[in-house]
Amino acid sequence: MSLSIETRRSGHIVILELAGRVSVLEPQLKPVAEELIAGGERYFIVNLANVSYLDNFGLGQLCSIYTVSRNRGGDMKLLKPTSRIKTMLTVTKLDTVFQSFDFEADAIASMPPVTSSVSV
């Protein structure tokens, strides 16, 4: 099953709904995120509930999105990683980098609120 990426918003947060394989053969996640970041987006929740396969290249894409968003003052959280993905995150020690949530509301609440850069 190829990778499907759907985006939706919850306030200032972009939720990336992934389904299928996140792998070297399906490299489109990073370019989609880069386009969103270039457009000014900084906060991401990546829903992994329907990801059937994740390889090292896929982990690299997640690391890239995390790094770029953090470097630009944003953040990225994982939502509903499967047990296999949780194991991969633990083995690679990325569970100490990425925050994971089982409920979307908790992931959204963990993001900082939008602050206005306009001073009065």
Phi and psi in degrees as a GROMACS rama.xvg file:
@    title "Ramachandran Plot"
@    xaxis  label "Phi"
@    yaxis  label "Psi"
@TYPE xy
-72.7407  169.376  SER-2
-82.3388  131.125  LEU-3
-113.45  133.17  SER-4
-126.541  120.391  ILE-5
-118.317  139.87  GLU-6
-114.744  144.392  THR-7
-148.351  167.636  ARG-8
-117.82  150.139  ARG-9
-135.494  93.6295  SER-10
65.4966  -123.887  GLY-11
-90.2001  7.62165  HIS-12
-106.134  134.197  ILE-13
-97.706  126.54  VAL-14
-103.509  120.621  ILE-15
-98.3291  112.747  LEU-16
-93.7338  110.91  GLU-17
-102.574  143.898  LEU-18
-144.902  133.088  ALA-19
108.353  -144.796  GLY-20
-101.208  130.758  ARG-21
-108.914  97.7558  VAL-22
-151.295  179.099  SER-23
-60.5707  -26.8278  VAL-24
-84.5783  -9.99946  LEU-25
-130.162  71.5534  GLU-26
-86.8776  14.3549  PRO-27
-79.6761  -9.76577  GLN-28
-61.6994  -50.621  LEU-29
-60.1432  -47.1663  LYS-30
-61.8282  -35.6676  PRO-31
-62.5703  -46.3736  VAL-32
-65.8405  -40.5571  ALA-33
-61.0771  -38.9457  GLU-34
-65.0307  -41.7769  GLU-35
-64.3464  -42.1105  LEU-36
-65.723  -41.5091  ILE-37
-61.2641  -29.5108  ALA-38
-83.0927  2.76751  GLY-39
105.618  -2.93654  GLY-40
-73.8034  143.564  GLU-41
-131.22  -20.8064  ARG-42
-116.049  126.366  TYR-43
-132.601  141.204  PHE-44
-120.388  125.738  ILE-45
-107.471  112.378  VAL-46
-85.754  116.643  ASN-47
-104.485  7.72269  LEU-48
-57.3824  -33.9093  ALA-49
-106.566  20.8704  ASN-50
-85.9782  118.93  VAL-51
-87.912  -18.982  SER-52
-156.507  136.722  TYR-53
-138.56  123.301  LEU-54
-109.805  -174.963  ASP-55
-60.9516  -36.1011  ASN-56
-63.479  -41.7176  PHE-57
-62.4039  -41.4231  GLY-58
-61.3841  -37.8565  LEU-59
-62.7846  -38.1406  GLY-60
-63.5355  -43.1857  GLN-61
-62.7144  -42.0644  LEU-62
-62.0612  -40.3619  CYS-63
-63.9573  -46.0443  SER-64
-61.27  -44.5603  ILE-65
-58.9673  -49.2227  TYR-66
-63.5083  -47.9563  THR-67
-65.1048  -43.8315  VAL-68
-65.3635  -40.6224  SER-69
-65.9052  -39.9783  ARG-70
-65.1366  -21.3654  ASN-71
-102.71  16.6051  ARG-72
86.6713  11.5019  GLY-73
-108.333  -154.8  GLY-74
-161.851  164.91  ASP-75
-140.205  134.093  MET-76
-124.795  154.513  LYS-77
-101.666  142.402  LEU-78
-121.118  130.17  LEU-79
51.9675  51.2431  LYS-80
-64.8504  140.379  PRO-81
-68.5333  168.229  THR-82
-62.1533  -36.5457  SER-83
-64.9886  -42.6081  ARG-84
-67.2327  -39.9572  ILE-85
-59.319  -40.5189  LYS-86
-63.6472  -43.707  THR-87
-60.9239  -42.3622  MET-88
-64.2106  -38.1851  LEU-89
-68.2227  -47.0595  THR-90
-62.0396  -38.9973  VAL-91
-86.9148  -1.13496  THR-92
66.1314  12.1668  LYS-93
-73.8639  -11.6573  LEU-94
-67.0099  -16.4663  ASP-95
-87.0163  -10.5767  THR-96
-100.723  -52.8771  VAL-97
-87.0246  134.59  PHE-98
-86.9759  132.361  GLN-99
-117.595  145.523  SER-100
-134.459  148.039  PHE-101
-92.467  -17.8294  ASP-102
-125.841  133.413  PHE-103
-58.763  -41.0553  GLU-104
-59.8343  -37.7964  ALA-105
-67.6519  -40.6012  ASP-106
-63.9593  -43.5452  ALA-107
-63.2075  -44.6032  ILE-108
-64.3292  -24.3568  ALA-109
-76.8333  -13.7603  SER-110
-82.8699  145.253  MET-111
-68.8462  151.082  PRO-112
-69.9549  159.459  PRO-113
-71.886  134.227  VAL-114
-115.707  143.128  THR-115
-81.5642  137.581  SER-116
-93.3075  6.86629  SER-117
-89.0478  123.754  VAL-118
-101.598  145.972  SER-119
